[in-house]
Amino acid sequence: MSDQSNNVSIWREAAFRAYLGSTGFSGMALAMQQLLLSWILIGILALPADQVGLIQAVIGLPGVLLMLAGGASADRTDARQMLIRIYLVAPIFPLFLVLMEQWHLLGVASVMTWGLGMTVVQSYSMPGQQALLNRIAGQNIQQGVTAATAIGFVVQVVGLILAGQIDNVGVSPVLLSPAIALGLAGLMMIRL
């Protein structure tokens, strides 16, 4: 016997479309952050490769432990509410770096602060997204995972293209993009 809900496309579900919008915007912002971190350290601050590697490790390593805490939080609490809070607070980090650049205070400390903030965002948002996908997709989990994975690749490419415009438009305008994208991710999650 075939269940009627298995025949309905997941794309008809408004909640799933809002979920994809939210994860798409946040995925684009996080992809931008990865490229911008290296670009700012190497291209703007002109740090040598060994220092850049060390800074990236210092920024990335806490994410491993925080991912465990993020997963536990996503399992214990309402993942949607958690993601709303994360995405609406997250724009503070790129906006902080915009201010540092505008005030001519862009340096290793400000870049590390921004990077660590974004690591926290990523460490808590990714498990929350995964937990929420299971709840939203229901019987259509395979369709949901496939669509979310495909959208994830597309938004990463878009994010990398936008981040690559740093030489053309400058640091501040490029950093406004992930701030806006994270805010939109929050608004899409509210619609969920």
N, C-alpha and C positions, 0 to 999 in steps of 0.2 A: 504494500500500500504506500502510496506517495502522499506525503504531508503537503497540504496546500501552501504552507509558508515556505517550503523548499523551492517552490516554483516561482516565487516572487523575487524579482531582482533587488538586490540590496541597494541599488542606486535610487530606487523609489522611496527609500526611507529618508526623511528629512534629517533625522538624527545622525544617520551615517554621513550624509553630505556635510553637515556641520562639523562632524568629527574630522572628516578629511580636510575641510577648510582649516580647522584649527591645527591639525598636525602638519598640514602643508605650509602654513605661514611660519610655524615654529621651526620646522625642518629647514626652511629657507634661511631663517635667521641664524640657526646654529651652523649651517654650512658656511655662511658668510663669515661667521666668527672664526672658524678654523683657518680660512685663508687670510683673513685680516690680521690675525695674531702674528702669523709668520711675516706677512708683508710689512706690518708696522715695525716689528723688531729688526728685520733685515733691511728693508727699503727706506724706512724713515729714520729709525734710531741708529742704523748702520752698525749693529752689533755683530761680532764674529759668530760663526756657526756653533762653536762649542758653548757659548753663552746662550744662544737661542735654544739649543737643545736642552740645556739645563732648565731654562725658564719654562719651556713647554712641558718638561717633565714635572716641575713643581706645580704647574697649573693643572696638569692632567691627573696626577696620582691621587689627589683627594677624591676625585670622581669615582674611583673604584670603590672606596669605602662608602661614599655618599650614595652610590647606586643601590647598595644594600639597604641603607636607611630609606631611600626613596621607594624601593620595592615594598618594604615593610609598611610604610605609610600608605602606599596605594592599596595594599591588601586590607589594612585596618580601618581606613577612613573612606569617605566618599571621594573617589578618584576625580570626579568632575569638579567638585568644590576645590580640591587640592590644585588641580590644573588651572582653574580660574584664578586662584590666588597667585600661583607661580607666574602665569602669563601676564597678569596685570602689574606685577611688581618687576618683572624681568626687564622692561624697557629702561629702568633706572640705570642699568649697567652700561649699555651703549651711550645713553645720554650723558652719563658721568664722563665717559671718554671724550665725547664731543666737547664738553665743557673744558676738560683738561687741554684739549687741542686748541680751543679758542683762547684760553688763558695762557697759552704757550708753556704749559706744565706737563706736556706729554713726555713721559719717561718710563723707565722700567717699572717703577712702583705703581704708577697709574695703569699701565698696561696689565701688570699682574693682578691688580685689584679687579679690573674689568674681566680678565680671563678667569679668575677664580669665581667671580660672581656668575659668569656664564656656565662654568663647570657645575655649580650648584643647581642652576636652572636645568641643565641637561640631565643631571643625575636624578632629579626628582620628577622631571616631566616624562622622560622615556618610560619608566615603569608605570606611571599613571596612564599614559597613552595605551600601553599594552593591556593593562587591567580593564580599561574602559572599552577597548575594542572587543574584548570577549563578551562584555555585557551588551554592547550595542548590536553586534553582528548576530548573536544568538545562534540559530540553526544555520545561518549563512556564513559561518566563520571562515570557510575557505575563500569565499568571494571577498570577504572583508579583508583578510590578510593579503590576498593578491592585489586588490585595489590599493590598499595602504602602502604596500611595498612599491608598486609602480609609481604612485604619486610621490613617494619618498625620493625615488631616483630623479624624477622630473624637477622637483623643487630644489634638490641639491644642485643640479645643473644651473637652474635660474639663479640661485644664491651665489654660486661661484662666478657667474657672468656679471652679476651686479657688483660683487666685491672686487672683481677685476677692473672696475672702472675707477679705482682709487686715484690712479695717475691722471685721469681725464677730468675728474670733478672734485677731487680732494677728499681728505679724511672725513670731515664732518658730514658732508652730504651722503657719503657712502654709509657711515655709521647710523645715520637717521633711518636708513632702510630696515635694518634688523629691529630697531626700536619700534618702528611702525608695524612691522610684521608680527612682533611679539604681542603688541597691543591688539592687533586684529585676531591673533590666535585666541586671546582671552575673550574677545567679543564673540567669536564663533563658538567657543566653549559655553558661554552664557546662553547662546541660542540652542544648545544641545538639550 
